[in-house]
Amino acid sequence: PASAVEFLDAFNGAFDPSTWRDRELPKVHVYTFKKGTETEADIVGKVEQYLGGKLETPAEVYTVRDVAPNKLMLCVSFQVPKDVAFHGRGDEQPCEKRQKIV
């Protein structure tokens, strides 16, 4: 879980706009650790940094368990933001089929 947030960049541009534009994007649950004086805002900031964009709705952050003195395991849940999901994909439209010539 310590490095799980580092893989969030995989969602950047991973969704096809023609398929997902009118659908609800997936909700992600990622586990990480909060050390010492870090705040939940710091953790959400780290998620946004690795994700490559700001969250559109507030993330849900909850404690999974206390793993050591001054170290908590957290779960951060959020919906993939459209700006991240479709990044670099433009307004791709499915190619129109050409008429078959006989």
URSUL-V568203 format. One record per residue. N is the residue number from 0. SS is DSSP state (H for helix, E for strand, C for the rest). OMEGA is omega as a letter, one per 30 degrees, with the letter a starting at -180 (none if undefined). NEAR is the number of other C-alpha atoms within 10 Angstrom. Layout:
N&SS&OMEGA&NEAR ; N&SS&OMEGA&NEAR
This chain:
0&C&a&12 ; 1&C&a&11 ; 2&C&a&11 ; 3&H&a&13 ; 4&H&a&20 ; 5&H&l&15 ; 6&H&a&12 ; 7&H&l&18 ; 8&H&l&18 ; 9&H&l&13 ; 10&H&a&18 ; 11&C&l&21 ; 12&C&a&17 ; 13&C&a&14 ; 14&C&l&18 ; 15&C&a&17 ; 16&H&a&20 ; 17&H&l&13 ; 18&H&a&10 ; 19&H&a&14 ; 20&C&a&14 ; 21&C&a&8 ; 22&C&l&9 ; 23&C&l&10 ; 24&C&a&14 ; 25&C&l&12 ; 26&E&a&11 ; 27&E&l&15 ; 28&E&a&13 ; 29&E&a&19 ; 30&E&l&19 ; 31&E&l&20 ; 32&E&l&21 ; 33&E&a&18 ; 34&E&l&14 ; 35&C&a&9 ; 36&C&l&9 ; 37&C&l&12 ; 38&C&l&11 ; 39&H&l&16 ; 40&H&l&11 ; 41&H&a&12 ; 42&H&l&19 ; 43&H&l&19 ; 44&H&l&15 ; 45&H&l&14 ; 46&H&a&25 ; 47&H&l&17 ; 48&H&a&15 ; 49&H&l&17 ; 50&H&l&22 ; 51&C&l&19 ; 52&C&a&19 ; 53&C&l&17 ; 54&C&a&19 ; 55&C&l&12 ; 56&C&a&10 ; 57&C&l&11 ; 58&C&l&18 ; 59&E&a&13 ; 60&E&l&18 ; 61&E&a&14 ; 62&E&l&14 ; 63&E&l&13 ; 64&E&l&12 ; 65&E&a&13 ; 66&E&l&10 ; 67&E&l&9 ; 68&C&l&8 ; 69&C&l&11 ; 70&E&l&15 ; 71&E&l&18 ; 72&E&a&18 ; 73&E&l&20 ; 74&E&l&20 ; 75&E&a&19 ; 76&E&a&17 ; 77&E&l&20 ; 78&E&l&17 ; 79&C&l&24 ; 80&C&a&21 ; 81&H&a&20 ; 82&H&l&16 ; 83&H&a&22 ; 84&H&a&25 ; 85&C&a&21 ; 86&C&l&18 ; 87&C&a&12 ; 88&C&a&17 ; 89&C&l&10 ; 90&C&a&11 ; 91&C&l&11 ; 92&C&l&11 ; 93&C&l&10 ; 94&C&l&6 ; 95&C&l&6 ; 96&C&l&6 ; 97&C&l&6 ; 98&C&a&6 ; 99&C&l&5 ; 100&C&a&4 ; 101&C&none&3
